Amino acid sequence: MSFSSGNLTVTKTDNSSGVFALSDLRYLNFSNITVDLQEDLSVKSQQLKVYPNPVGDILNINLTGKSETEGTLSILNFEGKTLVTRKVSNEGVLSLNISHLPTGIYLCCYSNATEIKTVKIIKQ
């Protein structure tokens, strides 16, 4: 797609093209379900993985494949207060005892020099 001299030129994947005068253009609609699905899958694959959720006493956090080897893992309540903090380094899957926390909803946050990942957890 390109714009020039008040015209919109659209080139399709089969290399055919159409030229449209912008003065006659009523609307543009761009949709590509395949691209949208790939973006959604990409975002999902980047999420922090925790299990089981809901959790009883031991929460497992999968840190495999994180871009940095050293980071910080925190458990926060919904008021933003940090209840648990732990430095992590090349942990793979980390098992965290949260039996001392009361039943409720918390945020599990992993951060390092290049990323911050947060996921909601439910403590039973």
Buried (B, 14 or more C-beta within 10 A) or exposed (E): EEEEEEBBEEEEEEEEEEEEEEEEEEEEEEEEEEEEEEEEEEEEEEEBBBEEBEBEEEBBBBBEEBEEEEBBBBBBBEEEEEBBEEEBEEBEEBEBEBEEBEEEEBBBBBBBEEEEBEBEBEBE
